[in-house]
Amino acid sequence: MFAEVSQVSYINGRAVSWWQHVEMMGLMGRIGPMKPISSIRPISPIVADANIGKPGLFLKFDLAACCCSSYSAAPLHQIPLANTDKTGRTRFSRRDRFWLSAAGIGLLGLLAVAAVLQPSPLGYGTHQQLGLPPCTFSLLFGRPCPTCGMTTAWAHLVRGQWHDACRANAGGVLLGLLAMVAAPWLLGSAIRGDWLGIRPDGRVAAWIFVVVLLVTLIDWAIRLLAR
């Protein structure tokens, strides 16, 4: 069975030429002998799914084969691909938008809490203003842990006190900057229904994680040596 694809610029990120012939195998488990188009009688339109009629990519099919005596090929039909726009990019579902919005609002909430807290003059312990206990690592070993000072760093960062923020915890500064960038990006993507500007990349995310981890550990070592 063959079909002709038209009016499609991209499918799954790959360019598709106009009137490209695509071989379609396995319809109804078996494909009968090929017949010329003139010998195929049309049947009623085929409804692809519940999304028919919605804006999206359309594949234009001219089927030229039948499976058995009880099946005939359909004439030209337009079948939309679900959750796609006119450029072939996948649109977010309502569930995806919900989680992106939740993540963006969560980050904004953390930044708002940091703005309410007063940075501790010790450079750590600001989280105790929320009723949280002191750092267990610090109580046991008498030394700060790698994450000590991150809340203080965020409290300085949202006030524009870059120097004090870096002294409290350099890794926390990087995380705070990432939160400031990611929050509006996530919310904008949720509203738009597609990634805003750049698309997430696993390799880039892995490199960001490694950089933040290394900066945090190096900063921790420097703070330990300075004591």
Sequence and secondary structure as in RCSB ss.txt:
>XXXX:A:sequence
MFAEVSQVSYINGRAVSWWQHVEMMGLMGRIGPMKPISSIRPISPIVADANIGKPGLFLKFDLAACCCSSYSAAP
LHQIPLANTDKTGRTRFSRRDRFWLSAAGIGLLGLLAVAAVLQPSPLGYGTHQQLGLPPCTFSLLFGRPCPTCGM
TTAWAHLVRGQWHDACRANAGGVLLGLLAMVAAPWLLGSAIRGDWLGIRPDGRVAAWIFVVVLLVTLIDWAIRLL
AR
>XXXX:A:secstr
 EEEE S SEETTEE  TTEEEE   GGG    B  GGG    S    STTTTSSS EEEE   B SSTT     
SEEEE TTB TTS B   HHHHHHHHHHHHHHHHHHHHHHHS   TTSS GGGGGT    HHHHHHSS  TTTTH
HHHHHHHTTT HHHHHHH HHHHHHHHHHHHHHHHHHHHHHHTS SSS   HHHHHHHHHHHHHHHHHHHHHHHH
H 
